[in-house]
Amino acid sequence: MKTAVKIFLSVGILLALVWRMDWDILGELINHIKPSAWGYAMVMVVLQSLFLSYRWMILINIGRNHLNFMQAVQVTMVSFMANIVFLTSLSGVIVRIAMAVQYGSSLFKAFFATAIDRAMTLIALIIFSALFLPSLGSYLDAALHTNLTLYLIILMALIFGLMPVMVFALFKNMDRLPLSTRNIKTAQRYTKIILSKPIITLKVILSSLLGQACLFVSIYFICLPANINVSFMDLMVVLPIITLVASLPFSIGGWGLREGAFIFGLGLLGVPMEEAFLISVQIGLIGMLATILIGIPAALTVDLEKIGHQSKLVFVSLKDRLR
């Protein structure tokens, strides 16, 4: 049911946006799309996937090595493929956990690492948004800029403030709690390693930032043939917020939300809605194409039947644990 609602929202938003556009202008803009721009953007999206794979390798290898880099790329791309095939990010999460378990990780560690991996993407977007938030104030009215600032402050406080406090409080009182399960000990050991080795945290943060930066550069390459007279730094004022909105779990693969966010964000820079819409659609298609081109060879190197069986076991296990 949730997937059906997301499909309805994505399709509904896209249809509402297209309905408001000038089709003649949109058709003319399509004729100006350059394959070379797609090629450059594709390279950056692939590079983004490699940075995200490196981040996953670091996170899943904390405490004990389970994956080399090529295996991390394999897991990352197959999980991305699952997102496309099954139209939901949950399927990608389950496949990622299942493949990690097949490579020797415990179920809890794979779940823990996956949760941190997804959180780091959000953290990277928040960091970029915060860096360019002062400049964004030049394009927004005072009330909207204030509300946006408060929203980012709350997110940053929750992630950088409350979570560490909760973790420290849990571990400080660990001996007093009637919890001595293997999972709690795994979480304790995993977090202690991260906290005691700043180089690991630095690598995870840098790979997250570089991965998102590659996405921003790919968008810039798509914007170049449009002749919209917007510099890369101008784009960086709005792209982190746009991407943050598109990452909200209310649509299928960001479709609809991303296009609406692009129209609003690039509209602040004076970009016509038809141009902003087309840029967003191209980025969505390029992301899917890059995932398919790398994901299919990655999927062919693994036993999909075993992964499917392990994914079912992971789904049942997580469902039971989260009741």
Steps between C-alpha positions, in 0.01 A plus 500: 500500500781740587661437161169567325466831685855600403433414134180705513685800649788479252274468196257761633771760561662436161166534317414818691837655408484399133144633475624851588781505245525635150539188287647690207780635720552158656526337156752759384712445812502124444651557156796679663599211726862400433620138531841626611344664806336168584837329465673738741209481745500121479868488593433713809204284606716188465770671706237580762411129515866413555529743792182356653639149451821602678291636788311172523827304500626704795178465699452126449869427571506672838619245755558228242558500125222352290529675162766631265428806285374309194264297718377824661428638151314179419283525812431870448398469135286189549316677784449804273363268232256357754372852566416538131356151444278495809421876505589544865815586693413238764575225248847644446561507875394137539716387206799691638460336842447158345816525288701622800384196697603274211848652514530411868352793689253446782143607433507766769831646385375516140183677616699739720746584220216551250323740736818705541563489123158648425535757777834618358337599172257716693782645710702590188201683351439685827866608514489633143165669566634667813813623319299673227203603714624860553523550123154352453361784708557734205240308297233434766272725699595543865225277642573205270875529558446506876275192490750315284782592736304371799423177314868437429600590857251248637628229266862573587419504873326162477782340304811661649365565848238260624627182335849509658346589837264203477782267400725612786212474748422148382858379527556672835207313647555178309596298808185610684269403218355150483639472148804286432403369158748453219334780305550758772864399535545523124354852494716601794818366343416648160432849638804496728725428202352795309538734797854386580626533141430849359663399169208264435246776565699736278509251213126436526417871504740585215371218279144619568583862412696404189219273386244779525743745337522265199122513469506880508768511229293264284206739526728786397603308186133456410443873551786609270326436162192686625681836493318616812791722610529341844842420649584190700516704822156645424368146465661396826285756681186299420611145406557369856149605605352361176671166553398495866134544401528236225641250752187511716328157499172621351543402136645231274871567445448870568287541185255783532652646815831551321337672203296729725808584705704572187233730360483694827875501570623584151210743468666703774798533264278613213483168317167443315290215636518303173881509509514410871256212445701362209827522697342307786358230273839456332672457837243240601543307175880521515498363854282208393709435188828503694354261757381261228827509305705415809234311692428235236865382472523507881182293529631246250800429724288392797256219569168686477306199624704489820471875544124479451474222759725687745300820442180320599666376817627852578155648441333249731769544765483879498121490501500278809762711679324829432157390626 
